[in-house]
Amino acid sequence: MIKEFEKRLLSSLILIPITIFFIIQGSVFFTFFLSILFLVTSFEWIKLCKKNNFLKILGIIFLLFSFYTAYKVREGESFKIFLFIIIICISTDIGGYIFGKIFRGPKLIKISPKKTYAGVVGSFLLSLIVGLIFVHHFGKDPTKLNMEGLPALLVILFISLVSQIGDLIISYFKRKAKLKDTGKIIPGHGGLLDRIDGLIFVFPALFFLYLINGLIIS
């Protein structure tokens, strides 16, 4: 566990500053960054689907839409809400990993043998703690994300839930393809799709939520 955690930590220490740079820069830098991510995840998805051409095309269309919504959130609406989404998804992943390793307990579902109920609790708990701290420091109202009065608590839980569902969906396709990871590009994490499996589902979901509720932090 320690060695695996060290690999994850080292990879994160390298990747997070690079990611933050492109997110902050925005504009053509961010577009370039998203384009690279799209190409890599599309390649991993194609390998995952093997000979199923229908799934290949469907997945690439979905990825294209997902990265488009990520672009729209960052460039068209709010840097803070984009960063907020990233932070919640990372917290969800870390919380699930730590709680799952420490408490173990009953397995959540067969398609993802490492997922446990303890991990789910950890995902929600850490995302809530980190998310509420973020909103308290960067939102107009410590308890709300928009003028409509949408509770921050519900938004955080929604993001965490969708992120975990996205993780399970990709796990299903990995299990179906008999693969442990979608790739080997990130030491300790596997493929890029392994790392952002929750995000690619969260951005489209939250984009629609934004359109409906005007979700924003300012």
N, C-alpha and C positions, 0 to 999 in steps of 0.2 A: 504493500500500500504506500509506504514512504517513498520508494523509488518512483512509482507511477505518479505520485503527487508532485515530486520534485520535477519530473519531466513536464507535467502540466503547468506547474508554476513558472518554470523557465520559459516555456513556449509563450505563456501569457505575458510575461514581462517583456518579451521581445515584440509580440504582436500588438498588444494594447496601445503602446505609444505610437506605432505606425498607423493603426486604425484611427486613433484620436486625431493625429495630424491631418489625415485626409478628410475626416468629418468636419474638423474646424475650418479647414481651407475652403471646403465647399466648391461650388462652380465646376470648372473643368477638371480639377484635381479629384473631386468626389465622383464625378462621372467616370473618370478613368478607373478609379478604385472599384466602383460598382461593376464596371465592364469586366475587369479582371476576375472579380468574384463570380460573376455570372458565367463566364467561360469555364472556370474551374469546376464550379458546382454542376454545370451542364455536362461536362465531361464525366464527372463522377456518377451522375445520374444515368447517363447512357451506359456506363459499365455495369451499373446496378441492375438495369433492366435487361441486359443481355440481348436476347433476340426478340423481345416484345416491342415491336416498332410503335404500336399504338401508345403504350405507356411512355416510351421515349419522347414522342412528340407532345403528348399531354403534359408530361413533367416539365419539358422545356418551355412550353407556353406558360405554365404556372410560374416557373422560375422567372421568366421575363416579366410577368405581371407583378410578381413579388418585389423584384428589384426596382420596377417602375414606381410602385407605391412607396418604397423606401426613399427613392429619389424625390418624390413629391412631398413627402413628409419633411425631409431635410431642406430642400431648396424652396419649396412653395409655401411652407407653413411655419415651422418652428424648429430651430436647432435644439432647444431645450427638450421638446417632446421627443425628438429623435434620440437624444442622449438618454432620456428617461426610459424609453423602450429598451435600449441596449442594456442599461444598468439592471433593469428588472429581469430581463432574460438571463443575463450573466448570474445574477443573484439566485434565480430559480435553479440554474444548472449547478452552481456551487453548493447551495443548500441541499439539493437532492443528493449530490455526490457525498457530502460530508455526513449527513444524517444516515444515508443508506449504508455507508461503510461502518459507522460507529454503532448504530442500533440494529442494523440488519432486519430481522423479523420476517414476517410473511411476504412472499413475492406478490407483486401487483398484478402481473399479467404474463402469460407464457411467451408472447412475441418479443418480450424484452426481459430476459431472466434476471438481469441485474437490478431492475426496478423494484422497489419495495414500498410498502405503505409508509414506512418511516421516512423514506426519501421524498415522498409526496408532501408529507407534513413539513419537512425541512425546506422544500422548495417554496411552499407558500409562506412559511414563517420568515425566512431570510429575505425574500422578495418584499414582504410587507415592511419589515424593519428598515431595509435600505431605501425602499420606495418612499415611505413616509418621511424619512430624514431628508431625502432629495426634495420632496414637495415643500417641506417646512422651510428649507433654505432658499429654494429657487422659485416657488410659486407665489402668486399674489396672496392667496389665502392658504394657510397651512393645511386646511382640510378639504379644499376643492381644487379641481384642475381647470375649471372654466366658469364662465359667468352664468351658465345654466344651472350650476349647483350639483354637477355630477360628482359624487363622493370619490375621493382619491382611493379609498379603501377598495371600492368595487372595481375601479380601473386597474389597480395593481393586481388584484385577484384574477381579473379577466385576462390580463397579459400573461400572468404566470400559468394559468390554466391552458390557454391556447399554446403557449410555449411547450408545455409538457405533452399536450396532445400531438403537436408537431413532432416532437422527439419520438413518441410512440409510433407515429405513422412511418417515419423513416426507418425505425427499428423493425417494423413489420416487413418492409421491402428488403432490408438487409438480411433478415432471417429467411425470407423467401428465396433470396439469391445465395444463401448460405455463406454470407460474408460477415466478418466481425466488425469491420469498419468500411466506410465508403472510399477510403484512400489512406495514404501514408504521408501526406504532405506536412502534417503538424505532429511532431513528436509528443506522445502522451495523450493526444486527442484523436488521432486517426486522420480522416479526410476533412476537407473544409465543410462538406455537407454535414458531417458529424457535429461540427462545431456550431453551425448556424441553423440546424434543423428546426429549432423553435422559432427563430427570427423570421424565417421565410414564410411562416404561417401567421405570425403575429402582425407583421406589417400590413398585409392585405386586410386582416380582420380589424385592426385598429384604424386603418385608413377609412373603412366604411363607418366605423364608430365615430370617427372625426366628422365625416360628412353629415352624419345624422345629428350629432350633439355639439359640433363645434368645439371638440376637445382641444384645449390649448393651455400651455403654461406660459405666462409672460410676466 
